[in-house]
Amino acid sequence: PESGPGADIARPGRRAGRPGIRHVRARAARPPGPPEVGRRPGAIVTVRYAVSGRRATVMIDRPEVLNALDRATLDGLALRFGEAANDDRVGVVVLTGAGERAFCTGADLTEQEVFLDRPNDYWAWMGHFIAAIEAIRGCPKPVVARLNGMVVGGGNELNLACDLAVMADDTYIRHVGPSRGSLPAGGATQWLPIVVGDRRAREIILLDREVSAATALDWGWVNRVVPRSELDAAVDDLCAELLAKMPEIVRATKAQLDFWKDLSWSLTIRHARDWLTLHAGSAEVREGLAAFRDKRPVDHEGLRATLASPAPDEAAAASRHEGREPHHLDASHASHRQPGDRHCPFCGRGPLPPDTVYCGYCGKPQLGA
């Protein structure tokens, strides 16, 4: 188990002699981070960190779930990029994923299922995602994405938060939000129009097609595409070039280059976080997660028919789509009400504070508020 700065961290069962993972001691001593950061239950490290010379490498280490992002992993990314930012020995940072199948495939959908009935918890989760993205984006050192496998959903938003990207030629990038029930507004809607142009950004996000490495290079989405066997050498060469530049000028140059990305991010991310929270328990999200869990295609026609059927609100439609009664028709839910309690007339959830303007569960305006 990690015991503070300087301690080695290794996954259980790791071969003897394999280099452990260590914290980097920054210029000034800092208290250790929370022991749960970057860990899942059972003390499994989900983000590996290593420094060699003037290069730091941050690796998402969840290959068994295609390097999907759970809360512990997001916290680990924020912590490790903070370490790299504050260590003057580090001049360049590489972000990658463990294994060869995936760089990162976005949110861990098993964890996301919890939010179906606790949508307010999604708001907190999104805060951890934002913190990780901002730690990468705000790192004063150049950050290189080593795209070693598929880059999907939030994984591409990590990629877009980096400065440069090197991609293996046998993999692809893809967004799946409109097909699976999510809005890719943690970086994709903000930055893809800047990186590849508006029409291509709309094609990427609205159609959800796989984009090959060759096409990504042609569109300016990545900087280099190389055979998998040459990926590490290409990343090494790029890091060497970056380290041959003056660090303070690089820091200031990054700040200037980030102007448009900063502007689009700051104007949209708060709204995106709120909207995603309100939508977290909707019929669309429920169907997308159910299709993933059941390993079947999304029933888009059935979903459209359900949402078009007479219903007081979308929460009721979501309930019917799952074959259960909506909250406000559920006698067991109503039995907990106390005289004088205020409940949403649309979804039946509550009690709500007296001055509520919009229901925090379904987002509907409260009549007479």
Secondary structure, 3 states (H helix, E strand, C coil): CCCCCCCEECCCCCCCCCCCEECCCCCCCCCCCCCCCCEECCCEECEEEEEECCEEEEEECCHHHCCCECHHHHHHHHHHHHHHHHCCCCCEEEEEECCCCEEECCECHHHHHHHHCCHHHHHHHHHHHHHHHHHHHCCCCCEEEEECCEEECHHHHHHHHCCEEEEECCCEEECCHHHHCCCCCCCHHHHHHHHHCHHHHHHHHHHCCCEEHHHHHHCCCCCEEECHHHHHHHHHHHHHHHHCCCHHHHHHHHHHHCHHHHHHHHHHHHHHHHHHHHHCCCHHHHHHHHHHHHCCCCCHHHHHHHHHCCCCCHHHHHHHHCCCCCHHHCHHHHCCCCCCCCCCCCCCCCCCCCCCCECCCCCCECCCC
